[in-house]
Amino acid sequence: MTATAQIHFVGFRGDEYWSAVKVWGLPDHYHIGWDKRAVSEVAAHDVVVFAVRDDRQPLSVHNCPNTREEGSDPNWRPQNK
């Protein structure tokens, strides 16, 4: 059985999300930041799309939350258009 490549979006907060969706389609996984947890969830055959920089950027010192409460930061994740 072969695994299907998953699409991971990292760090998208605004309209650039929709530009990436036009190219890559909707992501299978969304990571608020590039941290140890995000790295551990990416398989060798997966595709990782960064809003800023690339996988050579330093990992976040702190783990990023899986989710943010609605209303805490209205720009953290784009709304459906």
N, C-alpha and C positions, 0 to 999 in steps of 0.2 A: 504494500500500500504506500503510495506517495503522498506526502503532505502538501497541502496547498499553501502557497505563499500568502501571508497575511500583510495587510497594509497598516502601518502605524504612523499616526500624525503626532508630532511633538511640538508643543509650545504655541499652537495656533490660538489666537484670541480675537481676530477680527475678520475683515473682508478677505485677507489672504487665504483664509480657510476655503472659501468658495473658489478661489483661483486654483488651489491645489485639488479640490474635488473635481473640477473640470478636467484636470490632467489625469489624476489617479483614481477617480471615483470615490465613493464614501469610504472612510477608513474602517477597518475591522477593530482597531484599537486607537484610543485617544489618550495621550499622556500629557498632563499639564506641564511637566518639565522633564529634563533629561537627568534621571537619577538612577541609583543602583537598581531600583525595582523595574524601571522601564527597560534597562539593559537586560535584566534577567528574563523579561517577558518576550524578548525578540529572539527568534530562532535564526539559524544561519541562512536560511533561504527567504526570510521575510524582507520586505521593503520598508525602510524608515524614511519618512519625509519630514524634514525640519522646517519650521517657520523661519528660524534664524540660525545661521551657522550650520555645522554638521556634527557627525559623531566624534570628531576629534576635540570638540569643546570639553572643558572639564565637567565632570559630573557635579550636580548640585551637592553642596555640603549637607543639606538636609533633604530628607525624602519629601517629595511633593505629595499632596493629598490625592486620593483617587478621585474625589469629587469635591465640589464646593457647594455650599448651601445657596439656594436660589436667593438672589438679592444681595449677596455679599460682594460680588464683583460682576456687574452686568455684562462685562465684555469678555469674561473668561472663555465662553464657548458660544459660537454663533447660533442664532436661532434659525429654524428652517425658513427658507424664502418661498 
